[in-house]
Each structure stands twice: as structure tokens, then as C-alpha cells.
Amino acid sequence: MELLQLQYFVKVARLGSITKAAHELHVSQPSLSQTMRRLENEMGVKLFEKTAVILK
């Protein structure tokens, strides 16, 4: 586990959105999602409930 992963986790948790967190952190959304998946795998727990946003 790296400090950067934890900082990213906190940002995603506070904002409630990987997309918004990626924007604020100046990283790509796929990169941030991959980092969160690695953290989940390292910890052996699911950290977030993923939901789809439906745009009308």
C-alpha cells in the first residue's frame, strides 16, 4: 500500500466520484480507477459501491 493510493482513496471518498476526483487530482479516470482496484486487491476488501450514472 502506498501513500498516494490512500490520498486518492480519501479524495474519491470525499467527492463520491472517481471522475470528479480524477479531475481534481489531475490524473486520468482510468488510471485512478486502476489505482483504486489495486488498493482493493491489496486490502482484500471492496472499498466502494460502483453505480452507473444514467444521463437523460
PDBQT receptor file of N, H, CA, C and O in Angstrom, charges set to zero:
ATOM      1  N   MET A   1       0.843  -1.165   0.000  1.00  0.00    +0.000 N 
ATOM      2  CA  MET A   1       0.000   0.000   0.000  1.00  0.00    +0.000 C 
ATOM      3  C   MET A   1       0.896   1.238   0.000  1.00  0.00    +0.000 C 
ATOM      4  O   MET A   1       1.871   1.320   0.747  1.00  0.00    +0.000 OA
ATOM      5  N   GLU A   2       0.545   2.191  -0.849  1.00  0.00    +0.000 N 
ATOM      6  H   GLU A   2      -0.247   2.125  -1.456  1.00  0.00    +0.000 HD
ATOM      7  CA  GLU A   2       1.332   3.408  -0.971  1.00  0.00    +0.000 C 
ATOM      8  C   GLU A   2       0.536   4.599  -0.459  1.00  0.00    +0.000 C 
ATOM      9  O   GLU A   2      -0.695   4.598  -0.477  1.00  0.00    +0.000 OA
ATOM     10  N   LEU A   3       1.258   5.609  -0.007  1.00  0.00    +0.000 N 
ATOM     11  H   LEU A   3       2.258   5.610   0.007  1.00  0.00    +0.000 HD
ATOM     12  CA  LEU A   3       0.617   6.823   0.483  1.00  0.00    +0.000 C 
ATOM     13  C   LEU A   3      -0.244   7.453  -0.605  1.00  0.00    +0.000 C 
ATOM     14  O   LEU A   3      -1.334   7.946  -0.317  1.00  0.00    +0.000 OA
ATOM     15  N   LEU A   4       0.221   7.444  -1.833  1.00  0.00    +0.000 N 
ATOM     16  H   LEU A   4       1.106   7.043  -2.068  1.00  0.00    +0.000 HD
ATOM     17  CA  LEU A   4      -0.535   8.032  -2.934  1.00  0.00    +0.000 C 
ATOM     18  C   LEU A   4      -1.886   7.338  -3.097  1.00  0.00    +0.000 C 
ATOM     19  O   LEU A   4      -2.894   7.997  -3.353  1.00  0.00    +0.000 OA
ATOM     20  N   GLN A   5      -1.910   6.013  -2.951  1.00  0.00    +0.000 N 
ATOM     21  H   GLN A   5      -1.090   5.479  -2.744  1.00  0.00    +0.000 HD
ATOM     22  CA  GLN A   5      -3.171   5.280  -3.045  1.00  0.00    +0.000 C 
ATOM     23  C   GLN A   5      -4.144   5.754  -1.969  1.00  0.00    +0.000 C 
ATOM     24  O   GLN A   5      -5.333   5.929  -2.236  1.00  0.00    +0.000 OA
ATOM     25  N   LEU A   6      -3.646   5.959  -0.776  1.00  0.00    +0.000 N 
ATOM     26  H   LEU A   6      -2.680   5.817  -0.560  1.00  0.00    +0.000 HD
ATOM     27  CA  LEU A   6      -4.512   6.415   0.318  1.00  0.00    +0.000 C 
ATOM     28  C   LEU A   6      -5.002   7.838   0.083  1.00  0.00    +0.000 C 
ATOM     29  O   LEU A   6      -6.151   8.156   0.389  1.00  0.00    +0.000 OA
ATOM     30  N   GLN A   7      -4.146   8.690  -0.453  1.00  0.00    +0.000 N 
ATOM     31  H   GLN A   7      -3.213   8.432  -0.702  1.00  0.00    +0.000 HD
ATOM     32  CA  GLN A   7      -4.565  10.059  -0.763  1.00  0.00    +0.000 C 
ATOM     33  C   GLN A   7      -5.656  10.045  -1.838  1.00  0.00    +0.000 C 
ATOM     34  O   GLN A   7      -6.630  10.792  -1.748  1.00  0.00    +0.000 OA
ATOM     35  N   TYR A   8      -5.492   9.208  -2.835  1.00  0.00    +0.000 N 
ATOM     36  H   TYR A   8      -4.701   8.601  -2.908  1.00  0.00    +0.000 HD
ATOM     37  CA  TYR A   8      -6.507   9.085  -3.879  1.00  0.00    +0.000 C 
ATOM     38  C   TYR A   8      -7.808   8.552  -3.286  1.00  0.00    +0.000 C 
ATOM     39  O   TYR A   8      -8.888   9.048  -3.608  1.00  0.00    +0.000 OA
ATOM     40  N   PHE A   9      -7.710   7.551  -2.429  1.00  0.00    +0.000 N 
ATOM     41  H   PHE A   9      -6.833   7.148  -2.168  1.00  0.00    +0.000 HD
ATOM     42  CA  PHE A   9      -8.894   6.978  -1.792  1.00  0.00    +0.000 C 
ATOM     43  C   PHE A   9      -9.675   8.043  -1.025  1.00  0.00    +0.000 C 
ATOM     44  O   PHE A   9     -10.898   8.121  -1.137  1.00  0.00    +0.000 OA
ATOM     45  N   VAL A  10      -8.978   8.851  -0.257  1.00  0.00    +0.000 N 
ATOM     46  H   VAL A  10      -7.984   8.787  -0.166  1.00  0.00    +0.000 HD
ATOM     47  CA  VAL A  10      -9.627   9.905   0.523  1.00  0.00    +0.000 C 
ATOM     48  C   VAL A  10     -10.340  10.892  -0.398  1.00  0.00    +0.000 C 
ATOM     49  O   VAL A  10     -11.463  11.304  -0.111  1.00  0.00    +0.000 OA
ATOM     50  N   LYS A  11      -9.706  11.267  -1.485  1.00  0.00    +0.000 N 
ATOM     51  H   LYS A  11      -8.793  10.932  -1.718  1.00  0.00    +0.000 HD
ATOM     52  CA  LYS A  11     -10.310  12.224  -2.426  1.00  0.00    +0.000 C 
ATOM     53  C   LYS A  11     -11.577  11.631  -3.045  1.00  0.00    +0.000 C 
ATOM     54  O   LYS A  11     -12.600  12.310  -3.130  1.00  0.00    +0.000 OA
ATOM     55  N   VAL A  12     -11.514  10.374  -3.476  1.00  0.00    +0.000 N 
ATOM     56  H   VAL A  12     -10.683   9.822  -3.407  1.00  0.00    +0.000 HD
ATOM     57  CA  VAL A  12     -12.690   9.727  -4.063  1.00  0.00    +0.000 C 
ATOM     58  C   VAL A  12     -13.814   9.626  -3.027  1.00  0.00    +0.000 C 
ATOM     59  O   VAL A  12     -14.974   9.894  -3.339  1.00  0.00    +0.000 OA
ATOM     60  N   ALA A  13     -13.470   9.245  -1.812  1.00  0.00    +0.000 N 
ATOM     61  H   ALA A  13     -12.527   9.027  -1.559  1.00  0.00    +0.000 HD
ATOM     62  CA  ALA A  13     -14.477   9.115  -0.759  1.00  0.00    +0.000 C 
ATOM     63  C   ALA A  13     -15.128  10.467  -0.448  1.00  0.00    +0.000 C 
ATOM     64  O   ALA A  13     -16.345  10.544  -0.278  1.00  0.00    +0.000 OA
ATOM     65  N   ARG A  14     -14.340  11.506  -0.375  1.00  0.00    +0.000 N 
ATOM     66  H   ARG A  14     -13.352  11.443  -0.513  1.00  0.00    +0.000 HD
ATOM     67  CA  ARG A  14     -14.883  12.843  -0.069  1.00  0.00    +0.000 C 
ATOM     68  C   ARG A  14     -15.784  13.370  -1.178  1.00  0.00    +0.000 C 
ATOM     69  O   ARG A  14     -16.826  13.970  -0.914  1.00  0.00    +0.000 OA
ATOM     70  N   LEU A  15     -15.370  13.137  -2.424  1.00  0.00    +0.000 N 
ATOM     71  H   LEU A  15     -14.524  12.649  -2.638  1.00  0.00    +0.000 HD
ATOM     72  CA  LEU A  15     -16.143  13.666  -3.549  1.00  0.00    +0.000 C 
ATOM     73  C   LEU A  15     -17.266  12.723  -3.988  1.00  0.00    +0.000 C 
ATOM     74  O   LEU A  15     -18.227  13.150  -4.629  1.00  0.00    +0.000 OA
ATOM     75  N   GLY A  16     -17.140  11.449  -3.642  1.00  0.00    +0.000 N 
ATOM     76  H   GLY A  16     -16.360  11.102  -3.122  1.00  0.00    +0.000 HD
ATOM     77  CA  GLY A  16     -18.163  10.481  -4.026  1.00  0.00    +0.000 C 
ATOM     78  C   GLY A  16     -18.167  10.139  -5.501  1.00  0.00    +0.000 C 
ATOM     79  O   GLY A  16     -19.156   9.625  -6.023  1.00  0.00    +0.000 OA
ATOM     80  N   SER A  17     -17.059  10.424  -6.177  1.00  0.00    +0.000 N 
ATOM     81  H   SER A  17     -16.255  10.841  -5.753  1.00  0.00    +0.000 HD
ATOM     82  CA  SER A  17     -16.994  10.186  -7.613  1.00  0.00    +0.000 C 
ATOM     83  C   SER A  17     -15.545  10.034  -8.054  1.00  0.00    +0.000 C 
ATOM     84  O   SER A  17     -14.700  10.880  -7.759  1.00  0.00    +0.000 OA
ATOM     85  N   ILE A  18     -15.271   8.950  -8.761  1.00  0.00    +0.000 N 
ATOM     86  H   ILE A  18     -15.957   8.263  -9.001  1.00  0.00    +0.000 HD
ATOM     87  CA  ILE A  18     -13.921   8.754  -9.297  1.00  0.00    +0.000 C 
ATOM     88  C   ILE A  18     -13.644   9.790 -10.381  1.00  0.00    +0.000 C 
ATOM     89  O   ILE A  18     -12.532  10.308 -10.476  1.00  0.00    +0.000 OA
ATOM     90  N   THR A  19     -14.640  10.090 -11.188  1.00  0.00    +0.000 N 
ATOM     91  H   THR A  19     -15.544   9.669 -11.111  1.00  0.00    +0.000 HD
ATOM     92  CA  THR A  19     -14.452  11.069 -12.262  1.00  0.00    +0.000 C 
ATOM     93  C   THR A  19     -14.107  12.446 -11.698  1.00  0.00    +0.000 C 
ATOM     94  O   THR A  19     -13.170  13.089 -12.171  1.00  0.00    +0.000 OA
ATOM     95  N   LYS A  20     -14.851  12.901 -10.699  1.00  0.00    +0.000 N 
ATOM     96  H   LYS A  20     -15.612  12.378 -10.316  1.00  0.00    +0.000 HD
ATOM     97  CA  LYS A  20     -14.581  14.203 -10.094  1.00  0.00    +0.000 C 
ATOM     98  C   LYS A  20     -13.218  14.210  -9.401  1.00  0.00    +0.000 C 
ATOM     99  O   LYS A  20     -12.473  15.186  -9.487  1.00  0.00    +0.000 OA
ATOM    100  N   ALA A  21     -12.905  13.115  -8.718  1.00  0.00    +0.000 N 
ATOM    101  H   ALA A  21     -13.511  12.322  -8.649  1.00  0.00    +0.000 HD
ATOM    102  CA  ALA A  21     -11.613  13.024  -8.034  1.00  0.00    +0.000 C 
ATOM    103  C   ALA A  21     -10.464  13.056  -9.036  1.00  0.00    +0.000 C 
ATOM    104  O   ALA A  21      -9.459  13.729  -8.812  1.00  0.00    +0.000 OA
ATOM    105  N   ALA A  22     -10.612  12.332 -10.136  1.00  0.00    +0.000 N 
ATOM    106  H   ALA A  22     -11.428  11.785 -10.318  1.00  0.00    +0.000 HD
ATOM    107  CA  ALA A  22      -9.567  12.314 -11.165  1.00  0.00    +0.000 C 
ATOM    108  C   ALA A  22      -9.330  13.721 -11.695  1.00  0.00    +0.000 C 
ATOM    109  O   ALA A  22      -8.188  14.132 -11.899  1.00  0.00    +0.000 OA
ATOM    110  N   HIS A  23     -10.407  14.449 -11.916  1.00  0.00    +0.000 N 
ATOM    111  H   HIS A  23     -11.335  14.115 -11.750  1.00  0.00    +0.000 HD
ATOM    112  CA  HIS A  23     -10.275  15.821 -12.412  1.00  0.00    +0.000 C 
ATOM    113  C   HIS A  23      -9.508  16.692 -11.416  1.00  0.00    +0.000 C 
ATOM    114  O   HIS A  23      -8.592  17.421 -11.798  1.00  0.00    +0.000 OA
ATOM    115  N   GLU A  24      -9.885  16.612 -10.144  1.00  0.00    +0.000 N 
ATOM    116  H   GLU A  24     -10.628  16.020  -9.834  1.00  0.00    +0.000 HD
ATOM    117  CA  GLU A  24      -9.218  17.427  -9.125  1.00  0.00    +0.000 C 
ATOM    118  C   GLU A  24      -7.774  17.010  -8.889  1.00  0.00    +0.000 C 
ATOM    119  O   GLU A  24      -6.930  17.841  -8.553  1.00  0.00    +0.000 OA
ATOM    120  N   LEU A  25      -7.490  15.718  -9.065  1.00  0.00    +0.000 N 
ATOM    121  H   LEU A  25      -8.176  15.044  -9.338  1.00  0.00    +0.000 HD
ATOM    122  CA  LEU A  25      -6.139  15.205  -8.844  1.00  0.00    +0.000 C 
ATOM    123  C   LEU A  25      -5.259  15.337 -10.085  1.00  0.00    +0.000 C 
ATOM    124  O   LEU A  25      -4.057  15.074 -10.032  1.00  0.00    +0.000 OA
ATOM    125  N   HIS A  26      -5.862  15.744 -11.201  1.00  0.00    +0.000 N 
ATOM    126  H   HIS A  26      -6.838  15.957 -11.245  1.00  0.00    +0.000 HD
ATOM    127  CA  HIS A  26      -5.141  15.898 -12.467  1.00  0.00    +0.000 C 
ATOM    128  C   HIS A  26      -4.547  14.574 -12.949  1.00  0.00    +0.000 C 
ATOM    129  O   HIS A  26      -3.406  14.510 -13.407  1.00  0.00    +0.000 OA
ATOM    130  N   VAL A  27      -5.362  13.518 -12.831  1.00  0.00    +0.000 N 
ATOM    131  H   VAL A  27      -6.289  13.570 -12.458  1.00  0.00    +0.000 HD
ATOM    132  CA  VAL A  27      -4.991  12.202 -13.359  1.00  0.00    +0.000 C 
ATOM    133  C   VAL A  27      -6.157  11.716 -14.214  1.00  0.00    +0.000 C 
ATOM    134  O   VAL A  27      -7.270  12.229 -14.099  1.00  0.00    +0.000 OA
ATOM    135  N   SER A  28      -5.907  10.739 -15.061  1.00  0.00    +0.000 N 
ATOM    136  H   SER A  28      -5.003  10.322 -15.155  1.00  0.00    +0.000 HD
ATOM    137  CA  SER A  28      -6.989  10.215 -15.893  1.00  0.00    +0.000 C 
ATOM    138  C   SER A  28      -7.909   9.341 -15.038  1.00  0.00    +0.000 C 
ATOM    139  O   SER A  28      -7.483   8.739 -14.052  1.00  0.00    +0.000 OA
ATOM    140  N   GLN A  29      -9.164   9.288 -15.435  1.00  0.00    +0.000 N 
ATOM    141  H   GLN A  29      -9.510   9.777 -16.236  1.00  0.00    +0.000 HD
ATOM    142  CA  GLN A  29     -10.145   8.474 -14.701  1.00  0.00    +0.000 C 
ATOM    143  C   GLN A  29      -9.780   6.994 -14.746  1.00  0.00    +0.000 C 
ATOM    144  O   GLN A  29      -9.870   6.322 -13.718  1.00  0.00    +0.000 OA
ATOM    145  N   PRO A  30      -9.366   6.452 -15.911  1.00  0.00    +0.000 N 
ATOM    146  CA  PRO A  30      -8.974   5.034 -15.922  1.00  0.00    +0.000 C 
ATOM    147  C   PRO A  30      -7.785   4.744 -14.994  1.00  0.00    +0.000 C 
ATOM    148  O   PRO A  30      -7.743   3.703 -14.339  1.00  0.00    +0.000 OA
ATOM    149  N   SER A  31      -6.832   5.661 -14.945  1.00  0.00    +0.000 N 
ATOM    150  H   SER A  31      -6.865   6.507 -15.478  1.00  0.00    +0.000 HD
ATOM    151  CA  SER A  31      -5.676   5.478 -14.069  1.00  0.00    +0.000 C 
ATOM    152  C   SER A  31      -6.093   5.459 -12.599  1.00  0.00    +0.000 C 
ATOM    153  O   SER A  31      -5.617   4.632 -11.822  1.00  0.00    +0.000 OA
ATOM    154  N   LEU A  32      -6.974   6.365 -12.232  1.00  0.00    +0.000 N 
ATOM    155  H   LEU A  32      -7.361   7.037 -12.863  1.00  0.00    +0.000 HD
ATOM    156  CA  LEU A  32      -7.455   6.414 -10.847  1.00  0.00    +0.000 C 
ATOM    157  C   LEU A  32      -8.266   5.164 -10.509  1.00  0.00    +0.000 C 
ATOM    158  O   LEU A  32      -8.128   4.607  -9.420  1.00  0.00    +0.000 OA
ATOM    159  N   SER A  33      -9.103   4.728 -11.433  1.00  0.00    +0.000 N 
ATOM    160  H   SER A  33      -9.215   5.180 -12.318  1.00  0.00    +0.000 HD
ATOM    161  CA  SER A  33      -9.891   3.504 -11.212  1.00  0.00    +0.000 C 
ATOM    162  C   SER A  33      -8.975   2.302 -11.006  1.00  0.00    +0.000 C 
ATOM    163  O   SER A  33      -9.223   1.468 -10.135  1.00  0.00    +0.000 OA
ATOM    164  N   GLN A  34      -7.925   2.216 -11.801  1.00  0.00    +0.000 N 
ATOM    165  H   GLN A  34      -7.723   2.894 -12.509  1.00  0.00    +0.000 HD
ATOM    166  CA  GLN A  34      -6.973   1.110 -11.678  1.00  0.00    +0.000 C 
ATOM    167  C   GLN A  34      -6.261   1.159 -10.327  1.00  0.00    +0.000 C 
ATOM    168  O   GLN A  34      -6.054   0.127  -9.689  1.00  0.00    +0.000 OA
ATOM    169  N   THR A  35      -5.890   2.356  -9.899  1.00  0.00    +0.000 N 
ATOM    170  H   THR A  35      -6.058   3.195 -10.417  1.00  0.00    +0.000 HD
ATOM    171  CA  THR A  35      -5.234   2.519  -8.600  1.00  0.00    +0.000 C 
ATOM    172  C   THR A  35      -6.160   2.069  -7.474  1.00  0.00    +0.000 C 
ATOM    173  O   THR A  35      -5.716   1.420  -6.526  1.00  0.00    +0.000 OA
ATOM    174  N   MET A  36      -7.448   2.413  -7.573  1.00  0.00    +0.000 N 
ATOM    175  H   MET A  36      -7.809   2.940  -8.342  1.00  0.00    +0.000 HD
ATOM    176  CA  MET A  36      -8.414   2.009  -6.540  1.00  0.00    +0.000 C 
ATOM    177  C   MET A  36      -8.613   0.486  -6.549  1.00  0.00    +0.000 C 
ATOM    178  O   MET A  36      -8.754  -0.128  -5.492  1.00  0.00    +0.000 OA
ATOM    179  N   ARG A  37      -8.622  -0.121  -7.750  1.00  0.00    +0.000 N 
ATOM    180  H   ARG A  37      -8.507   0.378  -8.609  1.00  0.00    +0.000 HD
ATOM    181  CA  ARG A  37      -8.740  -1.584  -7.828  1.00  0.00    +0.000 C 
ATOM    182  C   ARG A  37      -7.538  -2.269  -7.190  1.00  0.00    +0.000 C 
ATOM    183  O   ARG A  37      -7.688  -3.264  -6.481  1.00  0.00    +0.000 OA
ATOM    184  N   ARG A  38      -6.337  -1.730  -7.446  1.00  0.00    +0.000 N 
ATOM    185  H   ARG A  38      -6.215  -0.922  -8.023  1.00  0.00    +0.000 HD
ATOM    186  CA  ARG A  38      -5.127  -2.315  -6.835  1.00  0.00    +0.000 C 
ATOM    187  C   ARG A  38      -5.195  -2.208  -5.317  1.00  0.00    +0.000 C 
ATOM    188  O   ARG A  38      -4.835  -3.151  -4.612  1.00  0.00    +0.000 OA
ATOM    189  N   LEU A  39      -5.652  -1.070  -4.812  1.00  0.00    +0.000 N 
ATOM    190  H   LEU A  39      -5.944  -0.304  -5.384  1.00  0.00    +0.000 HD
ATOM    191  CA  LEU A  39      -5.771  -0.895  -3.364  1.00  0.00    +0.000 C 
ATOM    192  C   LEU A  39      -6.786  -1.887  -2.797  1.00  0.00    +0.000 C 
ATOM    193  O   LEU A  39      -6.541  -2.497  -1.757  1.00  0.00    +0.000 OA
ATOM    194  N   GLU A  40      -7.921  -2.049  -3.471  1.00  0.00    +0.000 N 
ATOM    195  H   GLU A  40      -8.121  -1.553  -4.316  1.00  0.00    +0.000 HD
ATOM    196  CA  GLU A  40      -8.917  -3.025  -3.025  1.00  0.00    +0.000 C 
ATOM    197  C   GLU A  40      -8.322  -4.436  -3.003  1.00  0.00    +0.000 C 
ATOM    198  O   GLU A  40      -8.546  -5.189  -2.056  1.00  0.00    +0.000 OA
ATOM    199  N   ASN A  41      -7.568  -4.791  -4.038  1.00  0.00    +0.000 N 
ATOM    200  H   ASN A  41      -7.386  -4.178  -4.807  1.00  0.00    +0.000 HD
ATOM    201  CA  ASN A  41      -6.966  -6.126  -4.103  1.00  0.00    +0.000 C 
ATOM    202  C   ASN A  41      -5.934  -6.321  -2.996  1.00  0.00    +0.000 C 
ATOM    203  O   ASN A  41      -5.866  -7.387  -2.383  1.00  0.00    +0.000 OA
ATOM    204  N   GLU A  42      -5.138  -5.297  -2.746  1.00  0.00    +0.000 N 
ATOM    205  H   GLU A  42      -5.192  -4.431  -3.244  1.00  0.00    +0.000 HD
ATOM    206  CA  GLU A  42      -4.124  -5.392  -1.687  1.00  0.00    +0.000 C 
ATOM    207  C   GLU A  42      -4.763  -5.545  -0.315  1.00  0.00    +0.000 C 
ATOM    208  O   GLU A  42      -4.264  -6.289   0.530  1.00  0.00    +0.000 OA
ATOM    209  N   MET A  43      -5.870  -4.837  -0.095  1.00  0.00    +0.000 N 
ATOM    210  H   MET A  43      -6.275  -4.233  -0.781  1.00  0.00    +0.000 HD
ATOM    211  CA  MET A  43      -6.531  -4.882   1.207  1.00  0.00    +0.000 C 
ATOM    212  C   MET A  43      -7.480  -6.063   1.339  1.00  0.00    +0.000 C 
ATOM    213  O   MET A  43      -7.828  -6.467   2.448  1.00  0.00    +0.000 OA
ATOM    214  N   GLY A  44      -7.896  -6.615   0.207  1.00  0.00    +0.000 N 
ATOM    215  H   GLY A  44      -7.614  -6.288  -0.695  1.00  0.00    +0.000 HD
ATOM    216  CA  GLY A  44      -8.805  -7.759   0.219  1.00  0.00    +0.000 C 
ATOM    217  C   GLY A  44     -10.233  -7.386   0.564  1.00  0.00    +0.000 C 
ATOM    218  O   GLY A  44     -11.001  -8.231   1.023  1.00  0.00    +0.000 OA
ATOM    219  N   VAL A  45     -10.601  -6.122   0.346  1.00  0.00    +0.000 N 
ATOM    220  H   VAL A  45      -9.977  -5.435  -0.027  1.00  0.00    +0.000 HD
ATOM    221  CA  VAL A  45     -11.970  -5.670   0.614  1.00  0.00    +0.000 C 
ATOM    222  C   VAL A  45     -12.433  -4.752  -0.506  1.00  0.00    +0.000 C 
ATOM    223  O   VAL A  45     -11.627  -4.126  -1.193  1.00  0.00    +0.000 OA
ATOM    224  N   LYS A  46     -13.741  -4.686  -0.673  1.00  0.00    +0.000 N 
ATOM    225  H   LYS A  46     -14.396  -5.195  -0.115  1.00  0.00    +0.000 HD
ATOM    226  CA  LYS A  46     -14.327  -3.767  -1.632  1.00  0.00    +0.000 C 
ATOM    227  C   LYS A  46     -14.489  -2.417  -0.929  1.00  0.00    +0.000 C 
ATOM    228  O   LYS A  46     -15.173  -2.329   0.091  1.00  0.00    +0.000 OA
ATOM    229  N   LEU A  47     -13.869  -1.375  -1.463  1.00  0.00    +0.000 N 
ATOM    230  H   LEU A  47     -13.313  -1.447  -2.291  1.00  0.00    +0.000 HD
ATOM    231  CA  LEU A  47     -13.878  -0.069  -0.806  1.00  0.00    +0.000 C 
ATOM    232  C   LEU A  47     -15.060   0.799  -1.230  1.00  0.00    +0.000 C 
ATOM    233  O   LEU A  47     -15.513   1.643  -0.457  1.00  0.00    +0.000 OA
ATOM    234  N   PHE A  48     -15.562   0.601  -2.447  1.00  0.00    +0.000 N 
ATOM    235  H   PHE A  48     -15.193  -0.084  -3.075  1.00  0.00    +0.000 HD
ATOM    236  CA  PHE A  48     -16.639   1.439  -2.963  1.00  0.00    +0.000 C 
ATOM    237  C   PHE A  48     -17.709   0.594  -3.620  1.00  0.00    +0.000 C 
ATOM    238  O   PHE A  48     -17.425  -0.463  -4.183  1.00  0.00    +0.000 OA
ATOM    239  N   GLU A  49     -18.942   1.068  -3.545  1.00  0.00    +0.000 N 
ATOM    240  H   GLU A  49     -19.172   1.927  -3.087  1.00  0.00    +0.000 HD
ATOM    241  CA  GLU A  49     -20.035   0.500  -4.328  1.00  0.00    +0.000 C 
ATOM    242  C   GLU A  49     -20.040   1.257  -5.635  1.00  0.00    +0.000 C 
ATOM    243  O   GLU A  49     -20.181   2.480  -5.649  1.00  0.00    +0.000 OA
ATOM    244  N   LYS A  50     -19.888   0.546  -6.729  1.00  0.00    +0.000 N 
ATOM    245  H   LYS A  50     -19.773  -0.447  -6.718  1.00  0.00    +0.000 HD
ATOM    246  CA  LYS A  50     -19.888   1.196  -8.030  1.00  0.00    +0.000 C 
ATOM    247  C   LYS A  50     -21.322   1.272  -8.553  1.00  0.00    +0.000 C 
ATOM    248  O   LYS A  50     -22.051   0.281  -8.560  1.00  0.00    +0.000 OA
ATOM    249  N   THR A  51     -21.704   2.462  -8.987  1.00  0.00    +0.000 N 
ATOM    250  H   THR A  51     -21.112   3.268  -8.982  1.00  0.00    +0.000 HD
ATOM    251  CA  THR A  51     -23.029   2.657  -9.561  1.00  0.00    +0.000 C 
ATOM    252  C   THR A  51     -22.897   3.377 -10.884  1.00  0.00    +0.000 C 
ATOM    253  O   THR A  51     -21.974   4.167 -11.084  1.00  0.00    +0.000 OA
ATOM    254  N   ALA A  52     -23.815   3.105 -11.777  1.00  0.00    +0.000 N 
ATOM    255  H   ALA A  52     -24.565   2.463 -11.615  1.00  0.00    +0.000 HD
ATOM    256  CA  ALA A  52     -23.812   3.764 -13.081  1.00  0.00    +0.000 C 
ATOM    257  C   ALA A  52     -24.634   5.038 -12.996  1.00  0.00    +0.000 C 
ATOM    258  O   ALA A  52     -25.654   5.089 -12.309  1.00  0.00    +0.000 OA
ATOM    259  N   VAL A  53     -24.187   6.048 -13.690  1.00  0.00    +0.000 N 
ATOM    260  H   VAL A  53     -23.359   6.007 -14.248  1.00  0.00    +0.000 HD
ATOM    261  CA  VAL A  53     -24.929   7.288 -13.786  1.00  0.00    +0.000 C 
ATOM    262  C   VAL A  53     -25.627   7.278 -15.139  1.00  0.00    +0.000 C 
ATOM    263  O   VAL A  53     -24.984   7.125 -16.177  1.00  0.00    +0.000 OA
ATOM    264  N   ILE A  54     -26.935   7.439 -15.122  1.00  0.00    +0.000 N 
ATOM    265  H   ILE A  54     -27.458   7.563 -14.279  1.00  0.00    +0.000 HD
ATOM    266  CA  ILE A  54     -27.699   7.435 -16.359  1.00  0.00    +0.000 C 
ATOM    267  C   ILE A  54     -28.036   8.875 -16.712  1.00  0.00    +0.000 C 
ATOM    268  O   ILE A  54     -28.721   9.570 -15.961  1.00  0.00    +0.000 OA
ATOM    269  N   LEU A  55     -27.546   9.312 -17.861  1.00  0.00    +0.000 N 
ATOM    270  H   LEU A  55     -26.990   8.748 -18.471  1.00  0.00    +0.000 HD
ATOM    271  CA  LEU A  55     -27.805  10.665 -18.327  1.00  0.00    +0.000 C 
ATOM    272  C   LEU A  55     -29.027  10.667 -19.227  1.00  0.00    +0.000 C 
ATOM    273  O   LEU A  55     -29.180   9.804 -20.091  1.00  0.00    +0.000 OA
ATOM    274  N   LYS A  56     -29.879  11.632 -19.017  1.00  0.00    +0.000 N 
ATOM    275  H   LYS A  56     -29.755  12.333 -18.315  1.00  0.00    +0.000 HD
ATOM    276  CA  LYS A  56     -31.099  11.728 -19.840  1.00  0.00    +0.000 C 
ATOM    277  C   LYS A  56     -31.014  12.909 -20.750  1.00  0.00    +0.000 C 
ATOM    278  O   LYS A  56     -31.939  13.162 -21.522  1.00  0.00    +0.000 OA
TER     279      LYS A  56
